[in-house]
């Protein structure tokens, strides 16, 4: 049975604000139980999780924010954006919400790399992570296959590319990274676009786009966090994503001890919106298995 969507207009009314280093961050929380922190990808926002929000909130205390520079949060122009700072933001949000117990992570793309940094901090004793599940992310920077637009945003003319980026360009990008039968509706594209342009977001798109360089800089740290053990991990991946699809899962299985990875055939870069029912199933199976102390088998 398809999962019910939450319209963006409704989603926005349910958000709250808190201040992080002088900037306004929009966040959402619902449910009770063990805290589950949802980390969105680039260049979208926490609304990406709306199909999974209610089903997860029936079981856990779900928490999500639009990271700095994304969605309805502040998008300061004269700012150097960093995945490290985004990890600081997540920890500040948990502190704001008085979350003191270990946190479960579910991260997509950009957010999955933030999750890797939080895992690294866990192994340093600076965070408490109970489990982590990744969705379509270049967990290993050597596997990242960027689109042309991503390369252009990283170029010296990135600022111009960002300011001339239009909704038609978004549609073109989506057509390349979604599965052949799972493209979003025109209404969903309108909503994604409205989140990108909120708070004059096109002025900072190129600044947000530098995260692949950070992945290279911190590869040893962030890949090391995957290899350290002690925290249950699962990788759920849309197989036909050209940017970080099945080829990343292959690398994951080569490097990560006792790898637990699930490939979703025919699904692209956004499995949680393309096939949320499958993602929910594989996430809940993961949680049930390790909580019962059963070994996870490679899927």
N, C-alpha and C positions, 0 to 999 in steps of 0.2 A: 504494500500500500504506500503511495507517495506520501512524503512528509509535508505538512502544511507550511507554507511560507509565511513570513512576517513582513508585510509591506514596509518599505523604507519609511514611509510617513508615520507609521505606527511605531516602528523601531526607534525613530528619533525622539518620540515623546517619552520613551522609557529610560532615556539616558540621564546620567548625572555628570557633574563637573567636579574636578579637583585641580589644585594648582601644583605644577611640577616645575621647579626652577623658574618661577615667574610666568609660566605658560599654562594655558587652560587645556586640560585633557578631558575628553569626553569618554565616559566608561559606562558599562552595564553590568548588572549582577542579578542573579535569580537563583532560587532553589536553596536547598539545605544539604548538609552532609560534607563529605570530603571536598576541599577546594579544587576546582579544575580551571586552570588558566588557559584561555584560548588566544592564540597569537596569530594575527592575520598576515597576509602576504602583500607584496608590492604589485600594483600601485593602489590597491583597493583599501578596505577598511573592515571593521568588525562585523558589519552587516553581512559579510561573506558567510558567517556562521548561522544565519537566521533559520535555515532549515533544521539544523541540529539543536538549536537553542532550547526549545521546549522539551524535547525528549531527554536531553542531557540534564536539564534543570529538574526533571522529575526524579533524578537519581543522585545528583551532585549539586554542590554550590558552584555555579558557573560564573566566571568573571572574565570580562574582556574590555579592552579599551582601543580606541583609535590612537595608534602611536603618534608621536610628535611628527608633524608634517603630513599626516594622513587624515582622510575623512573629515569629521567635524571638530577635530582638535586643532589647536593653534598650528600655524605654518609660518614660523618666523623666516623672513627673507635673509637676514644677515646672521646665518647660523650654519655651523658645520654639523651635519647630521651623521650619526654614528650608531652602529648596532650595539656598541658597548653602552651608549647612553640610553638606548631603548631598553636594554636589560635593566639599567638603573631605574628607568621609569616603571617597569613591571614590579620591581621590588618596592618602589615607593607606593605604588597602587595597593599592593598587598598590605603594606604597613598602614596605609590610610584606612583600609577596611578591617584592620586588626586581625589579619590572618597570621597565626603563629604556628600552625601545624604544617607538616610537609605538604607540598603542592604537586598536583598532577599537571602535566603540560600537554597541550595539543597544539602543534604549530604547523603553519603552512608557509612554504616558500621563504620569504624574508623573515617571517615569524619563527620558522623552524631554526634559522641561524641564531636568532635571539635565544631560542630554547637551548641551543648548543652552548652559548655563553653562560646561561643559567646552570646548565649541567656542569660546566667547568667550575663555576663558583661553588656548586654543591660539593665537588671533590676537594675544594679548598676550604670547606667549612664555612662559606659565606652565604649559602642558600640551602634550603631544605627541599629537595625534589624527590617525590615518591615514585613517579613514573614519567615517561615521555613517549609520545607518539608523533611522528613526523608525517606530513603530507607533501608530496611533490616539492622537493627542495634540492638544491645543489649542495648536499652535505659535504661533498668533496669538490673543491673549486675546479680541479682539472676536468671534471665531468660537465661543467656548465657550458651550454651551447646557446649563447644569447641571440635574440632576434636582432635584425639590423637596427631597429629603433633603439634598442638598448645600447648598441655600440655607438650610435650617433649621440645619444644622451651623455655618454662618457667622453665624447670628443670635446675639442676646444670650442665648438659651436653648440654644445649641449644646451646652453641657456636659450639660444635661438630656436632650437628644435623643440624645447619644452614650451616656449611661448607661442609657437605656431601649431602645436599639437591640437587636433580637433577630434570631435566625436567620431568622425569617419575614420580617423587613424586608430581610435580605440577598437572600432568594429573590425578593422583590418587585422589588428593584433590578435583579437579574440578568435578570428577565423583560423588563425595559424596554430593556436595553442589548445583549443578545445577539441574534444573528440568529434568525429564526423557526424554523429547523431545527437549530440548533447549541447548544441549551441544555445546560448541564453536568448530569451525573448527580447524584442525591441524595448519593452518596458523595463526589463532588468538592465539592459544596456544604458537606458536613460538614467536609471538610479545610480549605476556605477559612475557614470559621467558626472552626475550631480555631486557625488562624494569627492571626486577628484578635483572639481573646480571650486568646491566650497572653500571659503577663506582665501581666495585667489591662489589656489593650489598649483596652477601651472607655472607660477613664478619659482617654485622650489622643486619641480619634478626632476630636473637634472641634478640637483643637490642630493636628493634621495637616491638617485641612481648609482651612486658610488659604492654601494654595498658589495658588489662583486670584488672590488679591490681589497676591501676589508677581509673578505673570505680568504683571499690569497695571503694577506699579511698575517692573519691569525690561524692559518690552516693547522699548524701543529697543535695549537691549543684546542681548537674546536673539533678536529678529528680525534685528538687525544681524549676528549670528553666522551666520545662514542666508544672508545676502546677500553675505557677504564673499568667498566663493569660496575656491579653493585646497584644499578638502577634499571628496572625493566624497561626495555625499548621495543618499539614496533615501528616499521616503515610501511605506510599505506600509500601506494603510488599508482597514478593513472598511467597506463603503459604507453599510450600514444602521444604523450607530451613531448614535443621536439626539444624543449629546453632542458628539462630534467626528468625524463620519463624512465623507461625500462633500463636504459644504459646506466643510470645512477643506482638502480636496484642491483644490477650486476656487480658494480663496484662495492656496494654495501655488503653484499654476500661474500665478496673476496676479502674484505678487510675486517669486518666486525665479528668478534667471536660469537658463536652460536646465533647467527643472524635470524631475526624474525621479520620477514618482509612479505607483503601482500601486493600482488599486481592485479590491477583492475583493467581488464581487457576492454578496449574501445573507449576508454576514459582518458581525458587530457589533463591539463595543468590544474584544474579546479575540481577535484573529485567531490568535495563537500557541497558543491552546487550542481555538478553534473550528475552525480549519483549518490545523494546523501544517505539513502537507505543502506547501500552497501557500506559506506564509511561508518555509519552508526553501528551496523552489525559487527564489523571487524573491530571497532573500538571496544564495544561491550564484551565481545569474546576475549579480547586482550585483557581487559580489567578483571573479568571473571576468572580466567586461568591463573594469573599470577596471585590474585587474592586467595585462591584456594591452594596455592603452593604447587600447582601443576606446571611442568615444563612446557614452554611454548614451542610449537613445531613450526618450521618454515612452511609458509603457505604458497 
